[in-house]
Amino acid sequence: MGIVKGLSVVGGALVIAGVAAIAILPRLEHLGLTGGGGDGAAPTHAAADGDYSGPASIGGPFTLVNGDGKTVTEESWPGQYLLIYFGYTYCPDVCPTSLSTMTAALEQLDPALVEKVQPIFVSVDPERDRPADVAEYASFFHPRMVGLTGSLEQVEAAARAYKVYYAKVEQPESAIGYLLDHSAITYLMAPDGTLAAFFRHGEDPAAMADRLRETLSGGAAS
């Protein structure tokens, strides 16, 4: 069961975001900010700038670490779809919004369909995000969401496979030191490792749920 039940799609997403924000408030307070990317804007280099024209261009093998310090790969969830988002736990607003949208969409699916998909949050900030922190952060959004990170090399390899852009944005006046400008795409990977669908930042939760329902039920992906 997810964080919030029995709410409208939009209202539910907002409440989920609020609950998650309260849960991670100590981490957000380090930022001394309330906006994303230092000014409340969406990431400068959105993943929408990438080429998503062919499923073969996205995804591939990855080796990362879960909250227990165990190595996991894309094959750790055989037979399941993977719903993957790349971000970082110190992200002021873009990541919480995207993950809340993911949760709101999953809440609209029948439990049997939810069991077919593994939600995953990958931190691209291994310098600060310890595996246990990433796992805890992910669990605030959905009880089944897995938080992963790894060494710098492991994270870079996973990001390359999914065409994820990320770069430091120095914040010399902030105690935290820097933010990350990063792409904000949620990927749905089929059990065979191919891209089944992708969702841009700002996606309507109902539209995401419809696409997930169609794909997980065996409908044709567009």
C-alpha positions, 0 to 999 in steps of 0.5 A: 500500500502506498503513502496516500489512498482515496485521494484525487489524482492531482490532490494525491500527488500533492499530498504525497509530495508534502508527506515526503517533504516532511519526512526528508525535511532535515535533509532539505534544511541543509540546502537553505533553499526551497527551489530546484537548481538553486532558483526554483527552475527545472533542470537546465539540461532536460532529458527531453533533449536526448534521442528517445526515438528507438528502444534500443538506444536506452538502457543496458546492464548496470551494477549498483548497490542497494541499501544493505550494501549488496550488489544488484544488477538489472537482472536482480528482478527477473520477469519484472518491469523496472520503473527507474528514475535518476536523481539525488536525495538533496534535490530540492524539488524536481526529484520529490515531484517526479517520485511523487508522480510515480507513486500517485500513478502506481496507486491507481493501478490494480495490485496485481499490476503493481506487482509486475513493476519494480520502482527504482530510484538511482542516486547520481550523487555517490559523493554524498548519498550513502546506500542506506540514505538512498534506500531510506529516501526512496521508501518515503515515496513508495514502500516497494521503491528500491534506492540504489547508488554505487561507486562513481564509476558504477553510477556513471556507467548506469547514467550513460546507459540511460542517457542521463545528464547530470552535473554539479552546480556549485553553491558557494554560499550554501552549507551543502556546497553544490546541487546537481543539474540533472535530467528528469525522465522516468523510464519503464524498462520491459523484462527483456531490458528494452525501453517500454515507455518513458515519462517526462518531468511534469507528467500527469499522474493519470496519464502515467497510470494509463500508460503503465496499465496498458503496458503492464496489461500487455497492450501495445506500446506507442 
